[in-house]
Amino acid sequence: MVARSLGLMSDLKRTPLCAQHLQLGARLVPFGGWEMPLQYSTLTREHRAVRTAVGLFDISHMGKYTLSGPDVLAQIQRLVPSDLARLQPGQAQYTVLLNEQAGIIDDLIFYCRSPEHWVVIVNGATNDKDRRWLAEHLQGVHFDDLTGTHTLLALQGPAAVETLQPLVDIDLARLGRFEHAQVSLAGKPAFLARTGYTGEDGFEIMSLEPEGIALWQSLTAAGVPPCGLGARDTLRLEAAMHLYGQDMDESTTPLEASLGWVIDWDKPDYFGREILLAQKAQGTERRLVGLTVEGRQIARHGYGLFDGEQQVGVVTSGTLTPTVDRPIALAYVGKPFAPIGSRLEVDIRGRRAMATVVKRPFYRRAL
């Protein structure tokens, strides 16, 4: 994940919390044009903190927009395969931004504040591309980019509610999964959403920079462990959540990426609809699948998958996870090799290891 984003540290952007990361002894690395914390203690310790209690991530590098105007819903409906008109104020939808060929420009979350007012969170590495695409295809919509003025923190884990509850003026137990609200947090306004990308319960909190820094300091001083990109990657992979740029990009469609659940097939018109309908009718030639790998070697991004001497796929993400405690991976494979139980070999630096196609996710939290 990190090696794909190498660049000169001096050229990298920094979040408003960079000084806090240095103070906490974080190891900083380049990621998607940003200098970000990889870990503060160990990856395993931070991963287990989120799975068993709570952990805090700085995700301020992600793009943060508001879109408003009388015609905004009709216009954003053309850009995604999900039916955003189904959302009520206070609800959110994970979906994908599509180009005309049904290729995935980015994965993102739309938060409905009203049919005329939306909050959008996009990936940090694709922020510029997304902003250009939206500007090109939205007419008469007021676009406000909050990326440079607001922080975004992710408090994730089964203890997230009890950790955050003393600081906010609403009953967090009444805020459902993928719901959001404007709240008073430690006496300051904040946008609070019960969303995240770790496979755990938790919240994402957007506020002005001073309030975000104060919240980070307050939570870490209270003992909430800060967590870095390393743990975030193993957590999201256990939950079989895609990483844009590895597990999907503009050369893949939602059906190829096993994201058919974001598509509303009754929706009449959006970019790439005809291509997706054809793929639904005919099937796709390749598909993203989950793999478990025998042994302890990690099948990393770019490693080939083989049936005998024939290469039939390629790994997109792989790790040895603390919770599952075995090598797991996501990979694109040809259609004949996608069924659950298919046996393949992965080439790990010249040595073959057996891999099995398994049902995803690799980890699912108890409800």
C-alpha positions as CSV (number, residue, x, y, z in Angstrom):
1,M,0.0,0.0,0.0
2,V,2.6,2.5,1.0
3,A,5.3,1.5,-1.6
4,R,2.9,2.5,-4.3
5,S,2.8,6.0,-3.1
6,L,6.5,6.8,-2.7
7,G,7.5,10.4,-3.3
8,L,9.8,13.0,-1.8
9,M,8.7,13.8,1.8
10,S,9.3,17.5,1.1
11,D,6.7,17.4,-1.7
12,L,4.0,15.9,0.4
13,K,1.0,17.6,2.0
14,R,0.4,17.3,5.7
15,T,-2.7,17.2,7.7
16,P,-3.3,19.8,10.5
17,L,-2.5,17.0,13.0
18,C,1.0,16.3,11.7
19,A,2.6,17.9,14.8
20,Q,0.5,15.7,17.0
21,H,1.7,12.6,15.1
22,L,5.3,13.6,15.6
23,Q,4.7,14.3,19.3
24,L,3.3,10.8,19.7
25,G,6.3,9.2,18.0
26,A,4.5,8.2,14.8
27,R,6.5,6.7,11.9
28,L,5.5,8.9,9.0
29,V,5.4,7.7,5.4
30,P,4.3,9.0,2.0
31,F,0.7,8.0,1.0
32,G,-1.2,9.3,-1.9
33,G,0.6,12.6,-1.9
34,W,0.4,13.0,1.9
35,E,2.8,12.5,4.7
36,M,0.8,10.2,7.0
37,P,1.4,8.1,10.1
38,L,2.0,4.4,9.4
39,Q,2.0,3.4,13.1
40,Y,2.6,4.8,16.5
41,S,3.3,1.6,18.4
42,T,3.0,-1.7,16.5
43,L,0.5,-2.6,13.7
44,T,-0.7,-5.6,15.7
45,R,-1.3,-3.5,18.9
46,E,-3.2,-0.8,17.0
47,H,-5.2,-3.4,15.0
48,R,-6.3,-5.3,18.1
49,A,-7.2,-2.0,19.9
50,V,-9.8,-1.3,17.3
51,R,-11.1,-4.9,17.2
52,T,-11.4,-5.2,21.0
53,A,-11.9,-1.6,22.3
54,V,-11.3,1.6,20.4
55,G,-8.7,3.4,18.3
56,L,-8.4,6.9,16.7
57,F,-7.3,7.6,13.1
58,D,-6.4,10.9,11.4
59,I,-8.1,10.7,8.0
60,S,-8.0,14.5,7.3
61,H,-6.3,13.8,4.0
62,M,-9.6,12.6,2.6
63,G,-11.6,15.0,0.4
64,K,-14.5,16.7,2.1
65,Y,-17.1,18.6,0.0
66,T,-20.6,20.1,0.4
67,L,-22.9,20.2,-2.6
68,S,-26.0,22.4,-2.6
69,G,-28.6,23.8,-4.9
70,P,-32.2,23.1,-6.0
71,D,-31.2,20.6,-8.8
72,V,-28.2,18.9,-7.0
73,L,-29.9,15.5,-6.4
74,A,-30.9,15.1,-10.1
75,Q,-27.3,15.9,-11.2
76,I,-25.5,13.6,-8.8
77,Q,-27.9,10.8,-9.6
78,R,-26.3,10.7,-13.1
79,L,-22.8,10.1,-11.6
80,V,-23.4,7.0,-9.5
81,P,-25.3,3.7,-9.9
82,S,-26.9,3.9,-6.5
83,D,-30.3,5.5,-6.1
84,L,-29.5,8.5,-3.8
85,A,-33.2,9.6,-4.0
86,R,-34.0,6.8,-1.5
87,L,-32.0,8.5,1.2
88,Q,-33.8,10.5,3.9
89,P,-32.1,13.5,5.6
90,G,-29.6,12.1,8.1
91,Q,-28.8,9.0,6.0
92,A,-25.7,8.1,4.0
93,Q,-24.8,5.8,1.1
94,Y,-21.5,4.2,0.2
95,T,-21.2,4.1,-3.6
96,V,-18.9,4.6,-6.6
97,L,-18.4,7.5,-9.0
98,L,-18.5,6.1,-12.5
99,N,-17.2,7.3,-15.9
100,E,-19.0,6.7,-19.2
101,Q,-17.5,3.2,-19.5
102,A,-18.7,2.2,-16.0
103,G,-15.1,2.4,-14.8
104,I,-14.8,3.4,-11.1
105,I,-13.4,6.9,-10.7
106,D,-13.5,6.6,-6.9
107,D,-15.5,5.1,-4.1
108,L,-17.1,7.6,-1.8
109,I,-19.9,8.3,0.7
110,F,-22.8,10.7,0.0
111,Y,-24.4,12.1,3.2
112,C,-27.9,13.5,2.7
113,R,-28.7,16.6,4.8
114,S,-31.7,17.4,2.5
115,P,-32.4,16.8,-1.2
116,E,-30.8,20.2,-1.9
117,H,-27.8,19.8,0.4
118,W,-25.2,16.9,0.5
119,V,-21.9,16.2,2.2
120,V,-19.4,14.1,0.2
121,I,-16.3,12.3,1.5
122,V,-13.8,11.0,-1.1
123,N,-10.3,9.4,-1.1
124,G,-7.4,11.7,-0.4
125,A,-5.3,10.4,-3.4
126,T,-8.2,11.0,-5.8
127,N,-9.4,14.3,-4.4
128,D,-8.1,16.4,-7.3
129,K,-9.5,14.0,-9.9
130,D,-12.9,13.8,-8.2
131,R,-13.2,17.6,-7.8
132,R,-12.5,18.0,-11.6
133,W,-15.0,15.4,-12.5
134,L,-17.7,16.9,-10.3
135,A,-17.0,20.4,-11.6
136,E,-17.2,19.2,-15.2
137,H,-20.6,17.4,-14.7
138,L,-22.4,19.5,-12.1
139,Q,-24.0,22.7,-13.5
140,G,-25.5,25.4,-11.2
141,V,-24.5,23.5,-8.1
142,H,-22.7,25.3,-5.2
143,F,-19.6,23.4,-4.5
144,D,-17.6,24.0,-1.3
145,D,-14.3,22.1,-0.7
146,L,-13.7,21.8,3.0
147,T,-10.5,19.8,2.7
148,G,-8.2,22.6,3.6
149,T,-10.2,23.9,6.5
150,H,-11.6,20.9,8.3
151,T,-10.1,17.8,10.0
152,L,-11.6,14.4,9.8
153,L,-11.1,11.9,12.6
154,A,-12.3,8.2,12.7
155,L,-13.0,6.8,16.2
156,Q,-13.5,3.1,15.6
157,G,-14.1,0.1,17.8
158,P,-16.8,-1.6,20.0
159,A,-16.2,1.0,22.7
160,A,-16.6,4.0,20.4
161,V,-20.0,5.0,21.7
162,E,-19.1,5.0,25.4
163,T,-15.8,6.8,24.6
164,L,-17.5,9.6,22.6
165,Q,-20.8,9.9,24.4
166,P,-19.6,12.3,27.2
167,L,-18.5,14.8,24.6
168,V,-21.6,15.2,22.5
169,D,-25.1,16.6,23.0
170,I,-27.1,13.7,21.4
171,D,-27.8,10.1,22.4
172,L,-25.3,8.2,20.2
173,A,-27.2,5.0,20.7
174,R,-30.0,6.5,18.7
175,L,-27.7,7.3,15.7
176,G,-27.9,4.3,13.5
177,R,-25.3,2.8,11.1
178,F,-24.8,5.1,8.2
179,E,-26.7,7.9,9.8
180,H,-25.2,11.3,10.6
181,A,-26.0,14.5,12.5
182,Q,-24.8,18.0,13.1
183,V,-23.8,18.0,16.8
184,S,-22.2,20.1,19.5
185,L,-19.0,18.2,20.4
186,A,-17.1,19.5,23.5
187,G,-19.2,22.7,23.0
188,K,-18.2,23.2,19.3
189,P,-20.1,22.4,16.1
190,A,-19.2,19.1,14.4
191,F,-20.5,16.8,11.6
192,L,-20.8,13.3,13.1
193,A,-21.4,10.2,11.1
194,R,-21.7,6.6,12.2
195,T,-19.5,5.4,9.4
196,G,-16.0,4.0,9.0
197,Y,-13.8,1.7,7.0
198,T,-12.5,-0.9,9.6
199,G,-15.4,-3.4,9.9
200,E,-16.1,-2.1,13.4
201,D,-18.7,0.2,14.9
202,G,-17.6,3.8,15.1
203,F,-17.8,7.4,14.0
204,E,-16.2,9.8,11.6
205,I,-16.0,13.4,12.9
206,M,-15.5,16.4,10.7
207,S,-14.9,19.8,12.3
208,L,-12.9,23.0,11.8
209,E,-9.1,22.5,12.3
210,P,-8.8,23.9,15.9
211,E,-11.7,21.8,17.1
212,G,-10.3,18.7,15.4
213,I,-6.9,19.2,17.0
214,A,-8.5,19.7,20.4
215,L,-10.6,16.6,20.0
216,W,-7.5,14.5,19.0
217,Q,-5.6,15.8,22.0
218,S,-8.5,15.2,24.3
219,L,-9.1,11.6,23.2
220,T,-5.4,10.6,23.1
221,A,-4.9,12.2,26.6
222,A,-7.8,10.1,27.8
223,G,-6.0,6.9,26.7
224,V,-7.5,6.3,23.3
225,P,-4.7,4.8,21.2
226,P,-3.8,6.6,18.0
227,C,-3.7,4.2,15.0
228,G,-1.9,4.5,11.7
229,L,-2.3,3.4,8.0
230,G,-0.8,0.0,8.7
231,A,-3.7,-1.0,11.1
232,R,-6.2,0.7,8.9
233,D,-5.1,-1.5,5.9
234,T,-5.3,-4.8,7.8
235,L,-8.6,-3.9,9.4
236,R,-10.3,-2.9,6.1
237,L,-8.9,-6.0,4.4
238,E,-10.2,-8.4,7.0
239,A,-13.6,-6.7,6.4
240,A,-13.0,-7.2,2.6
241,M,-13.3,-3.5,2.0
242,H,-11.7,-2.3,-1.2
243,L,-8.7,0.1,-1.4
244,Y,-9.0,2.4,-4.4
245,G,-6.0,2.2,-6.7
246,Q,-5.4,-1.4,-5.8
247,D,-8.6,-3.3,-5.7
248,M,-10.5,-1.1,-8.1
249,D,-9.8,1.8,-10.5
250,E,-11.1,3.2,-13.8
251,S,-10.4,0.0,-15.6
252,T,-12.8,-2.0,-13.5
253,T,-16.6,-1.9,-13.2
254,P,-18.6,-2.4,-10.0
255,L,-19.6,-5.9,-11.2
256,E,-16.0,-6.9,-11.8
257,A,-15.1,-5.5,-8.4
258,S,-17.8,-7.5,-6.7
259,L,-19.6,-4.3,-5.8
260,G,-22.9,-5.1,-7.5
261,W,-24.7,-4.4,-4.2
262,V,-24.2,-0.6,-4.8
263,I,-26.1,-0.8,-8.1
264,D,-29.9,0.0,-8.2
265,W,-31.0,-1.9,-11.3
266,D,-34.3,0.0,-11.6
267,K,-32.5,3.4,-11.7
268,P,-33.2,4.7,-15.2
269,D,-30.1,6.8,-16.2
270,Y,-26.5,7.2,-15.1
271,F,-23.0,6.9,-16.5
272,G,-22.2,3.4,-17.5
273,R,-25.7,1.9,-17.1
274,E,-25.9,0.2,-20.4
275,I,-22.4,-1.5,-19.9
276,L,-23.5,-2.7,-16.5
277,L,-26.7,-4.1,-17.8
278,A,-24.8,-6.0,-20.5
279,Q,-22.4,-7.3,-17.9
280,K,-25.3,-8.4,-15.7
281,A,-26.8,-10.3,-18.6
282,Q,-23.6,-11.9,-20.0
283,G,-21.5,-12.1,-16.9
284,T,-18.0,-10.6,-16.5
285,E,-14.8,-12.2,-17.7
286,R,-13.1,-11.6,-14.3
287,R,-14.2,-10.9,-10.8
288,L,-12.7,-9.8,-7.5
289,V,-12.6,-12.7,-5.0
290,G,-11.3,-13.4,-1.5
291,L,-8.5,-15.8,-0.9
292,T,-6.9,-17.6,2.0
293,V,-3.3,-18.7,1.5
294,E,-1.7,-21.7,3.0
295,G,1.5,-21.2,5.1
296,R,2.6,-17.8,6.6
297,Q,3.8,-16.0,3.5
298,I,1.9,-12.9,2.4
299,A,0.5,-12.8,-1.2
300,R,1.1,-9.1,-2.0
301,H,-0.3,-6.7,-4.6
302,G,0.7,-7.8,-8.1
303,Y,1.6,-11.4,-7.4
304,G,0.3,-13.8,-10.0
305,L,-2.3,-16.6,-9.5
306,F,-1.9,-19.8,-11.5
307,D,-3.8,-22.9,-12.5
308,G,-0.9,-25.1,-13.4
309,E,1.3,-23.0,-15.7
310,Q,-1.5,-20.8,-16.8
311,Q,-1.8,-17.4,-15.1
312,V,-5.5,-16.9,-14.3
313,G,-5.4,-13.9,-12.0
314,V,-3.5,-11.3,-9.9
315,V,-3.5,-10.4,-6.3
316,T,-4.6,-6.8,-5.5
317,S,-4.3,-6.7,-1.7
318,G,-2.8,-9.2,0.8
319,T,-1.8,-9.4,4.4
320,L,-1.3,-11.6,7.4
321,T,-3.9,-10.3,9.7
322,P,-3.9,-10.2,13.5
323,T,-7.5,-11.3,14.0
324,V,-7.8,-14.0,11.3
325,D,-4.2,-15.0,11.9
326,R,-3.5,-16.4,8.4
327,P,-2.6,-14.9,5.1
328,I,-5.6,-13.4,3.2
329,A,-5.9,-11.6,0.0
330,L,-8.2,-10.0,-2.6
331,A,-7.5,-10.9,-6.2
332,Y,-9.0,-10.6,-9.7
333,V,-9.4,-14.1,-11.3
334,G,-10.9,-15.3,-14.5
335,K,-14.6,-16.3,-14.4
336,P,-14.0,-20.1,-14.3
337,F,-11.9,-19.7,-11.2
338,A,-14.2,-17.4,-9.2
339,P,-16.5,-19.9,-7.5
340,I,-16.1,-20.5,-3.8
341,G,-13.7,-23.4,-3.1
342,S,-11.6,-22.9,-6.3
343,R,-8.0,-23.9,-5.7
344,L,-5.2,-21.9,-7.2
345,E,-1.5,-21.3,-6.7
346,V,0.0,-17.9,-5.9
347,D,3.6,-17.1,-6.9
348,I,5.3,-15.6,-3.9
349,R,8.7,-14.4,-5.0
350,G,9.3,-17.5,-7.2
351,R,7.7,-20.1,-4.8
352,R,4.2,-21.4,-5.2
353,A,1.7,-21.5,-2.3
354,M,-1.8,-22.9,-2.4
355,A,-4.7,-20.5,-2.2
356,T,-8.5,-21.1,-1.9
357,V,-11.3,-18.8,-3.0
358,V,-13.4,-18.2,0.1
359,K,-16.5,-16.2,1.0
360,R,-16.0,-12.6,2.0
361,P,-15.6,-10.9,4.4
362,F,-12.8,-12.6,6.3
363,Y,-14.0,-11.0,9.5
364,R,-17.5,-9.9,10.5
365,R,-18.1,-8.1,13.9
366,A,-20.7,-9.4,16.3
367,L,-23.9,-7.3,16.2
